[in-house]
Amino acid sequence: MSDYPSCYLCTHFHERPGSCHGFCDLLYDPKEALPVFEILGMLGGRSGLAPAVTKEPPSDMKVEVTHWPGCGNFPNFYDGNILRSCNKFEGKGGR
């Protein structure tokens, strides 16, 4: 078991259909994003552009993530296991 929280267990993480990747609803809303940001997110951050954030993050939000090849692009299309810490983590079903 990991010492880190997993976004897969957080109420703010929403999986993408047909993928192990998802998005954080505190920072990103796919309905508000330009299609190009959806495509760049799927490229895994290799575009060199800043992540697509469509929402103003909570002012007290502190999040730390790591990256590896194929882990996606936080917060719009990423593997939920890249999370290292987040003070807005809320477990699903009381976990």
N, CA, C and O atoms as CSV, one atom per row, in Angstrom:
chain,resi,resn,atom,element,x,y,z
A,1,MET,N,N,0.843,-1.185,0.000
A,1,MET,CA,C,0.000,0.000,0.000
A,1,MET,C,C,0.886,1.246,0.000
A,1,MET,O,O,1.900,1.283,0.697
A,2,SER,N,N,0.525,2.230,-0.748
A,2,SER,CA,C,1.293,3.468,-0.883
A,2,SER,C,C,1.080,4.393,0.310
A,2,SER,O,O,0.023,4.388,0.941
A,3,ASP,N,N,2.109,5.186,0.606
A,3,ASP,CA,C,1.993,6.210,1.644
A,3,ASP,C,C,1.303,7.462,1.117
A,3,ASP,O,O,1.007,8.379,1.883
A,4,TYR,N,N,1.047,7.503,-0.183
A,4,TYR,CA,C,0.446,8.673,-0.812
A,4,TYR,C,C,-1.048,8.445,-1.037
A,4,TYR,O,O,-1.481,7.308,-1.224
A,5,PRO,N,N,-1.837,9.524,-1.018
A,5,PRO,CA,C,-3.256,9.355,-1.364
A,5,PRO,C,C,-3.391,9.085,-2.861
A,5,PRO,O,O,-2.490,9.412,-3.633
A,6,SER,N,N,-4.474,8.509,-3.262
A,6,SER,CA,C,-4.729,8.248,-4.676
A,6,SER,C,C,-5.958,9.034,-5.111
A,6,SER,O,O,-7.002,8.982,-4.461
A,7,CYS,N,N,-5.828,9.748,-6.193
A,7,CYS,CA,C,-6.976,10.494,-6.714
A,7,CYS,C,C,-8.137,9.556,-7.042
A,7,CYS,O,O,-9.296,9.968,-7.013
A,8,TYR,N,N,-7.829,8.298,-7.352
A,8,TYR,CA,C,-8.894,7.350,-7.661
A,8,TYR,C,C,-9.858,7.189,-6.484
A,8,TYR,O,O,-11.000,6.769,-6.671
A,9,LEU,N,N,-9.406,7.519,-5.277
A,9,LEU,CA,C,-10.233,7.388,-4.078
A,9,LEU,C,C,-10.851,8.706,-3.643
A,9,LEU,O,O,-11.482,8.767,-2.588
A,10,CYS,N,N,-10.682,9.768,-4.435
A,10,CYS,CA,C,-11.164,11.103,-4.080
A,10,CYS,C,C,-12.470,11.436,-4.815
A,10,CYS,O,O,-12.656,11.072,-5.976
A,11,THR,N,N,-13.354,12.126,-4.121
A,11,THR,CA,C,-14.633,12.512,-4.728
A,11,THR,C,C,-14.465,13.509,-5.873
A,11,THR,O,O,-15.364,13.637,-6.704
A,12,HIS,N,N,-13.341,14.216,-5.938
A,12,HIS,CA,C,-13.126,15.232,-6.968
A,12,HIS,C,C,-12.543,14.658,-8.262
A,12,HIS,O,O,-12.456,15.363,-9.267
A,13,PHE,N,N,-12.141,13.378,-8.242
A,13,PHE,CA,C,-11.556,12.741,-9.419
A,13,PHE,C,C,-12.643,12.041,-10.219
A,13,PHE,O,O,-13.437,11.279,-9.667
A,14,HIS,N,N,-12.676,12.301,-11.519
A,14,HIS,CA,C,-13.659,11.684,-12.416
A,14,HIS,C,C,-12.923,10.980,-13.535
A,14,HIS,O,O,-12.156,11.599,-14.273
A,15,GLU,N,N,-13.160,9.676,-13.661
A,15,GLU,CA,C,-12.480,8.904,-14.694
A,15,GLU,C,C,-13.018,9.237,-16.079
A,15,GLU,O,O,-14.191,9.567,-16.257
A,16,ARG,N,N,-12.112,9.137,-17.055
A,16,ARG,CA,C,-12.495,9.312,-18.457
A,16,ARG,C,C,-12.982,7.968,-18.983
A,16,ARG,O,O,-12.328,6.951,-18.753
A,17,PRO,N,N,-14.107,7.936,-19.679
A,17,PRO,CA,C,-14.591,6.660,-20.224
A,17,PRO,C,C,-13.542,6.007,-21.120
A,17,PRO,O,O,-12.973,6.649,-22.003
A,18,GLY,N,N,-13.297,4.724,-20.877
A,18,GLY,CA,C,-12.362,3.978,-21.696
A,18,GLY,C,C,-10.903,4.244,-21.393
A,18,GLY,O,O,-10.035,3.879,-22.186
A,19,SER,N,N,-10.613,4.867,-20.272
A,19,SER,CA,C,-9.234,5.213,-19.936
A,19,SER,C,C,-9.018,5.079,-18.432
A,19,SER,O,O,-9.967,5.169,-17.652
A,20,CYS,N,N,-7.776,4.866,-18.033
A,20,CYS,CA,C,-7.460,4.868,-16.602
A,20,CYS,C,C,-7.214,6.294,-16.123
A,20,CYS,O,O,-7.050,6.521,-14.924
A,21,HIS,N,N,-7.185,7.250,-17.033
A,21,HIS,CA,C,-6.962,8.643,-16.680
A,21,HIS,C,C,-8.278,9.348,-16.358
A,21,HIS,O,O,-9.359,8.876,-16.709
A,22,GLY,N,N,-8.160,10.481,-15.685
A,22,GLY,CA,C,-9.339,11.257,-15.331
A,22,GLY,C,C,-8.976,12.713,-15.135
A,22,GLY,O,O,-7.915,13.164,-15.568
A,23,PHE,N,N,-9.871,13.455,-14.471
A,23,PHE,CA,C,-9.622,14.866,-14.232
A,23,PHE,C,C,-10.076,15.238,-12.834
A,23,PHE,O,O,-10.895,14.547,-12.229
A,24,CYS,N,N,-9.531,16.350,-12.322
A,24,CYS,CA,C,-9.883,16.876,-11.005
A,24,CYS,C,C,-10.924,17.973,-11.202
A,24,CYS,O,O,-10.662,18.970,-11.876
A,25,ASP,N,N,-12.119,17.786,-10.607
A,25,ASP,CA,C,-13.180,18.776,-10.827
A,25,ASP,C,C,-12.986,20.070,-10.052
A,25,ASP,O,O,-13.750,21.017,-10.242
A,26,LEU,N,N,-11.983,20.132,-9.184
A,26,LEU,CA,C,-11.678,21.396,-8.507
A,26,LEU,C,C,-10.937,22.355,-9.431
A,26,LEU,O,O,-10.974,23.570,-9.235
A,27,LEU,N,N,-10.265,21.806,-10.439
A,27,LEU,CA,C,-9.436,22.620,-11.328
A,27,LEU,C,C,-9.858,22.576,-12.791
A,27,LEU,O,O,-9.447,23.424,-13.582
A,28,TYR,N,N,-10.664,21.607,-13.147
A,28,TYR,CA,C,-10.930,21.396,-14.566
A,28,TYR,C,C,-12.364,20.959,-14.805
A,28,TYR,O,O,-12.901,20.120,-14.081
A,29,ASP,N,N,-12.972,21.531,-15.818
A,29,ASP,CA,C,-14.308,21.139,-16.254
A,29,ASP,C,C,-14.246,20.918,-17.762
A,29,ASP,O,O,-14.108,21.882,-18.515
A,30,PRO,N,N,-14.344,19.670,-18.219
A,30,PRO,CA,C,-14.221,19.407,-19.653
A,30,PRO,C,C,-15.235,20.158,-20.504
A,30,PRO,O,O,-14.971,20.439,-21.673
A,31,LYS,N,N,-16.393,20.486,-19.933
A,31,LYS,CA,C,-17.403,21.220,-20.698
A,31,LYS,C,C,-16.978,22.662,-20.959
A,31,LYS,O,O,-17.486,23.302,-21.879
A,32,GLU,N,N,-16.049,23.175,-20.155
A,32,GLU,CA,C,-15.572,24.550,-20.311
A,32,GLU,C,C,-14.284,24.651,-21.125
A,32,GLU,O,O,-13.845,25.752,-21.458
A,33,ALA,N,N,-13.684,23.517,-21.444
A,33,ALA,CA,C,-12.373,23.506,-22.101
A,33,ALA,C,C,-12.490,23.594,-23.613
A,33,ALA,O,O,-13.467,23.140,-24.208
A,34,LEU,N,N,-11.493,24.176,-24.207
A,34,LEU,CA,C,-11.375,24.149,-25.656
A,34,LEU,C,C,-10.967,22.747,-26.083
A,34,LEU,O,O,-10.187,22.104,-25.381
A,35,PRO,N,N,-11.466,22.256,-27.204
A,35,PRO,CA,C,-11.105,20.902,-27.643
A,35,PRO,C,C,-9.600,20.665,-27.731
A,35,PRO,O,O,-9.139,19.548,-27.496
A,36,VAL,N,N,-8.841,21.684,-28.061
A,36,VAL,CA,C,-7.395,21.507,-28.174
A,36,VAL,C,C,-6.787,21.122,-26.823
A,36,VAL,O,O,-5.805,20.381,-26.795
A,37,PHE,N,N,-7.338,21.601,-25.704
A,37,PHE,CA,C,-6.822,21.232,-24.393
A,37,PHE,C,C,-7.114,19.772,-24.076
A,37,PHE,O,O,-6.320,19.106,-23.411
A,38,GLU,N,N,-8.248,19.278,-24.548
A,38,GLU,CA,C,-8.558,17.870,-24.373
A,38,GLU,C,C,-7.532,17.021,-25.124
A,38,GLU,O,O,-7.049,16.020,-24.596
A,39,ILE,N,N,-7.206,17.412,-26.328
A,39,ILE,CA,C,-6.239,16.669,-27.138
A,39,ILE,C,C,-4.850,16.739,-26.520
A,39,ILE,O,O,-4.167,15.719,-26.428
A,40,LEU,N,N,-4.419,17.925,-26.093
A,40,LEU,CA,C,-3.096,18.068,-25.479
A,40,LEU,C,C,-3.001,17.260,-24.191
A,40,LEU,O,O,-1.945,16.706,-23.885
A,41,GLY,N,N,-4.076,17.187,-23.446
A,41,GLY,CA,C,-4.076,16.375,-22.238
A,41,GLY,C,C,-3.834,14.906,-22.543
A,41,GLY,O,O,-3.151,14.213,-21.788
A,42,MET,N,N,-4.387,14.437,-23.637
A,42,MET,CA,C,-4.214,13.044,-24.040
A,42,MET,C,C,-2.781,12.749,-24.476
A,42,MET,O,O,-2.348,11.597,-24.451
A,43,LEU,N,N,-2.049,13.779,-24.873
A,43,LEU,CA,C,-0.660,13.592,-25.291
A,43,LEU,C,C,0.270,13.395,-24.098
A,43,LEU,O,O,1.458,13.126,-24.279
A,44,GLY,N,N,-0.245,13.523,-22.906
A,44,GLY,CA,C,0.555,13.233,-21.727
A,44,GLY,C,C,1.489,14.340,-21.318
A,44,GLY,O,O,2.538,14.063,-20.736
A,45,GLY,N,N,1.157,15.578,-21.594
A,45,GLY,CA,C,1.998,16.683,-21.167
A,45,GLY,C,C,3.231,16.871,-22.021
A,45,GLY,O,O,4.064,17.725,-21.720
A,46,ARG,N,N,3.367,16.090,-23.084
A,46,ARG,CA,C,4.552,16.205,-23.935
A,46,ARG,C,C,4.545,17.468,-24.786
A,46,ARG,O,O,5.525,17.773,-25.465
A,47,SER,N,N,3.441,18.196,-24.746
A,47,SER,CA,C,3.316,19.396,-25.571
A,47,SER,C,C,4.184,20.537,-25.056
A,47,SER,O,O,4.483,21.470,-25.800
A,48,GLY,N,N,4.591,20.472,-23.788
A,48,GLY,CA,C,5.391,21.545,-23.209
A,48,GLY,C,C,4.561,22.740,-22.770
A,48,GLY,O,O,5.111,23.721,-22.269
A,49,LEU,N,N,3.245,22.674,-22.950
A,49,LEU,CA,C,2.367,23.761,-22.536
A,49,LEU,C,C,1.953,23.563,-21.076
A,49,LEU,O,O,1.984,22.450,-20.551
A,50,ALA,N,N,1.575,24.638,-20.450
A,50,ALA,CA,C,1.068,24.551,-19.077
A,50,ALA,C,C,-0.219,23.745,-19.062
A,50,ALA,O,O,-0.949,23.731,-20.053
A,51,PRO,N,N,-0.510,23.073,-17.956
A,51,PRO,CA,C,-1.760,22.306,-17.873
A,51,PRO,C,C,-2.976,23.192,-18.089
A,51,PRO,O,O,-2.961,24.383,-17.779
A,52,ALA,N,N,-4.014,22.595,-18.621
A,52,ALA,CA,C,-5.255,23.320,-18.883
A,52,ALA,C,C,-6.086,23.378,-17.607
A,52,ALA,O,O,-6.581,22.352,-17.139
A,53,VAL,N,N,-6.235,24.545,-17.057
A,53,VAL,CA,C,-7.067,24.748,-15.876
A,53,VAL,C,C,-8.230,25.619,-16.305
A,53,VAL,O,O,-8.036,26.734,-16.788
A,54,THR,N,N,-9.443,25.108,-16.129
A,54,THR,CA,C,-10.609,25.878,-16.547
A,54,THR,C,C,-11.331,26.509,-15.369
A,54,THR,O,O,-12.289,27.259,-15.554
A,55,LYS,N,N,-10.878,26.209,-14.156
A,55,LYS,CA,C,-11.488,26.778,-12.959
A,55,LYS,C,C,-10.420,27.450,-12.116
A,55,LYS,O,O,-9.265,27.022,-12.105
A,56,GLU,N,N,-10.802,28.485,-11.422
A,56,GLU,CA,C,-9.900,29.129,-10.466
A,56,GLU,C,C,-9.746,28.186,-9.275
A,56,GLU,O,O,-10.741,27.843,-8.636
A,57,PRO,N,N,-8.507,27.756,-8.961
A,57,PRO,CA,C,-8.360,26.832,-7.836
A,57,PRO,C,C,-8.725,27.496,-6.512
A,57,PRO,O,O,-8.584,28.710,-6.366
A,58,PRO,N,N,-9.192,26.706,-5.549
A,58,PRO,CA,C,-9.444,27.282,-4.233
A,58,PRO,C,C,-8.175,27.959,-3.719
A,58,PRO,O,O,-7.080,27.420,-3.879
A,59,SER,N,N,-8.308,29.116,-3.112
A,59,SER,CA,C,-7.138,29.907,-2.715
A,59,SER,C,C,-6.229,29.182,-1.740
A,59,SER,O,O,-5.031,29.458,-1.692
A,60,ASP,N,N,-6.777,28.263,-0.966
A,60,ASP,CA,C,-5.959,27.544,0.009
A,60,ASP,C,C,-5.538,26.149,-0.470
A,60,ASP,O,O,-5.007,25.359,0.311
A,61,MET,N,N,-5.775,25.848,-1.754
A,61,MET,CA,C,-5.447,24.517,-2.266
A,61,MET,C,C,-3.947,24.360,-2.427
A,61,MET,O,O,-3.272,25.201,-3.021
A,62,LYS,N,N,-3.437,23.252,-1.878
A,62,LYS,CA,C,-2.027,22.895,-2.018
A,62,LYS,C,C,-1.984,21.466,-2.527
A,62,LYS,O,O,-2.450,20.540,-1.864
A,63,VAL,N,N,-1.418,21.303,-3.716
A,63,VAL,CA,C,-1.355,19.978,-4.325
A,63,VAL,C,C,0.048,19.735,-4.860
A,63,VAL,O,O,0.688,20.645,-5.386
A,64,GLU,N,N,0.519,18.500,-4.722
A,64,GLU,CA,C,1.822,18.103,-5.246
A,64,GLU,C,C,1.624,16.811,-6.030
A,64,GLU,O,O,1.038,15.851,-5.527
A,65,VAL,N,N,2.115,16.797,-7.261
A,65,VAL,CA,C,2.030,15.603,-8.099
A,65,VAL,C,C,3.415,15.294,-8.644
A,65,VAL,O,O,4.298,16.152,-8.664
A,66,THR,N,N,3.589,14.067,-9.082
A,66,THR,CA,C,4.809,13.651,-9.754
A,66,THR,C,C,4.425,13.268,-11.180
A,66,THR,O,O,3.241,13.252,-11.519
A,67,HIS,N,N,5.399,12.965,-12.004
A,67,HIS,CA,C,5.113,12.572,-13.385
A,67,HIS,C,C,6.030,11.434,-13.805
A,67,HIS,O,O,7.144,11.299,-13.299
A,68,TRP,N,N,5.556,10.629,-14.723
A,68,TRP,CA,C,6.347,9.602,-15.383
A,68,TRP,C,C,5.780,9.448,-16.785
A,68,TRP,O,O,4.668,9.913,-17.039
A,69,PRO,N,N,6.500,8.814,-17.704
A,69,PRO,CA,C,5.998,8.686,-19.077
A,69,PRO,C,C,4.620,8.024,-19.108
A,69,PRO,O,O,4.415,6.964,-18.517
A,70,GLY,N,N,3.700,8.651,-19.793
A,70,GLY,CA,C,2.363,8.121,-19.949
A,70,GLY,C,C,1.400,8.441,-18.823
A,70,GLY,O,O,0.263,7.967,-18.835
A,71,CYS,N,N,1.829,9.241,-17.840
A,71,CYS,CA,C,0.946,9.509,-16.695
A,71,CYS,C,C,-0.080,10.595,-17.000
A,71,CYS,O,O,-0.987,10.824,-16.200
A,72,GLY,N,N,0.045,11.256,-18.122
A,72,GLY,CA,C,-0.938,12.267,-18.491
A,72,GLY,C,C,-0.535,13.663,-18.081
A,72,GLY,O,O,0.633,13.936,-17.805
A,73,ASN,N,N,-1.514,14.536,-18.045
A,73,ASN,CA,C,-1.277,15.954,-17.807
A,73,ASN,C,C,-2.242,16.445,-16.722
A,73,ASN,O,O,-3.428,16.634,-16.990
A,74,PHE,N,N,-1.745,16.648,-15.517
A,74,PHE,CA,C,-2.575,17.133,-14.406
A,74,PHE,C,C,-2.988,18.570,-14.671
A,74,PHE,O,O,-2.134,19.351,-15.090
A,75,PRO,N,N,-4.216,18.974,-14.461
A,75,PRO,CA,C,-5.344,18.288,-13.852
A,75,PRO,C,C,-6.388,17.782,-14.843
A,75,PRO,O,O,-7.454,17.330,-14.426
A,76,ASN,N,N,-6.106,17.849,-16.153
A,76,ASN,CA,C,-7.189,17.572,-17.098
A,76,ASN,C,C,-7.225,16.164,-17.679
A,76,ASN,O,O,-8.268,15.757,-18.191
A,77,PHE,N,N,-6.150,15.411,-17.625
A,77,PHE,CA,C,-6.147,14.052,-18.194
A,77,PHE,C,C,-4.950,13.332,-17.613
A,77,PHE,O,O,-3.879,13.324,-18.220
A,78,TYR,N,N,-5.115,12.719,-16.433
A,78,TYR,CA,C,-3.943,12.165,-15.750
A,78,TYR,C,C,-4.266,10.884,-14.996
A,78,TYR,O,O,-5.426,10.580,-14.717
A,79,ASP,N,N,-3.224,10.149,-14.676
A,79,ASP,CA,C,-3.297,8.932,-13.871
A,79,ASP,C,C,-3.459,9.354,-12.415
A,79,ASP,O,O,-2.664,10.145,-11.908
A,80,GLY,N,N,-4.468,8.840,-11.746
A,80,GLY,CA,C,-4.753,9.239,-10.372
A,80,GLY,C,C,-3.688,8.871,-9.356
A,80,GLY,O,O,-3.754,9.314,-8.209
A,81,ASN,N,N,-2.706,8.068,-9.752
A,81,ASN,CA,C,-1.645,7.669,-8.824
A,81,ASN,C,C,-0.469,8.638,-8.796
A,81,ASN,O,O,0.506,8.379,-8.089
A,82,ILE,N,N,-0.521,9.740,-9.534
A,82,ILE,CA,C,0.592,10.689,-9.505
A,82,ILE,C,C,0.505,11.650,-8.326
A,82,ILE,O,O,1.435,12.422,-8.089
A,83,LEU,N,N,-0.596,11.614,-7.587
A,83,LEU,CA,C,-0.782,12.515,-6.449
A,83,LEU,C,C,0.195,12.181,-5.327
A,83,LEU,O,O,0.344,11.019,-4.951
A,84,ARG,N,N,0.851,13.194,-4.800
A,84,ARG,CA,C,1.734,13.025,-3.643
A,84,ARG,C,C,1.102,13.647,-2.399
A,84,ARG,O,O,1.238,13.107,-1.301
A,85,SER,N,N,0.419,14.763,-2.559
A,85,SER,CA,C,-0.313,15.368,-1.441
A,85,SER,C,C,-1.341,16.348,-1.986
A,85,SER,O,O,-1.143,16.960,-3.035
A,86,CYS,N,N,-2.441,16.486,-1.255
A,86,CYS,CA,C,-3.493,17.429,-1.624
A,86,CYS,C,C,-4.332,17.706,-0.384
A,86,CYS,O,O,-4.893,16.792,0.221
A,87,ASN,N,N,-4.409,18.970,-0.018
A,87,ASN,CA,C,-5.194,19.305,1.178
A,87,ASN,C,C,-6.698,19.375,0.892
A,87,ASN,O,O,-7.482,19.654,1.799
A,88,LYS,N,N,-7.107,19.127,-0.349
A,88,LYS,CA,C,-8.535,19.107,-0.699
A,88,LYS,C,C,-9.031,17.673,-0.953
A,88,LYS,O,O,-10.155,17.477,-1.415
A,89,PHE,N,N,-8.190,16.677,-0.650
A,89,PHE,CA,C,-8.571,15.282,-0.841
A,89,PHE,C,C,-9.781,14.948,0.033
A,89,PHE,O,O,-9.780,15.198,1.239
A,90,GLU,N,N,-10.809,14.379,-0.595
A,90,GLU,CA,C,-12.008,13.914,0.115
A,90,GLU,C,C,-12.300,12.496,-0.346
A,90,GLU,O,O,-12.641,12.271,-1.508
A,91,GLY,N,N,-12.169,11.555,0.555
A,91,GLY,CA,C,-12.360,10.159,0.207
A,91,GLY,C,C,-13.785,9.828,-0.205
A,91,GLY,O,O,-14.748,10.351,0.356
A,92,LYS,N,N,-13.901,8.947,-1.198
A,92,LYS,CA,C,-15.211,8.475,-1.642
A,92,LYS,C,C,-15.752,7.506,-0.607
A,92,LYS,O,O,-15.031,6.619,-0.149
A,93,GLY,N,N,-16.983,7.663,-0.244
A,93,GLY,CA,C,-17.618,6.741,0.687
A,93,GLY,C,C,-16.958,6.685,2.046
A,93,GLY,O,O,-16.994,5.649,2.709
A,94,GLY,N,N,-16.351,7.793,2.475
A,94,GLY,CA,C,-15.750,7.845,3.789
A,94,GLY,C,C,-14.385,7.193,3.910
A,94,GLY,O,O,-13.896,6.998,5.023
A,95,ARG,N,N,-13.744,6.843,2.765
A,95,ARG,CA,C,-12.414,6.221,2.809
A,95,ARG,C,C,-11.346,7.234,3.099
A,95,ARG,O,O,-10.167,6.885,3.172
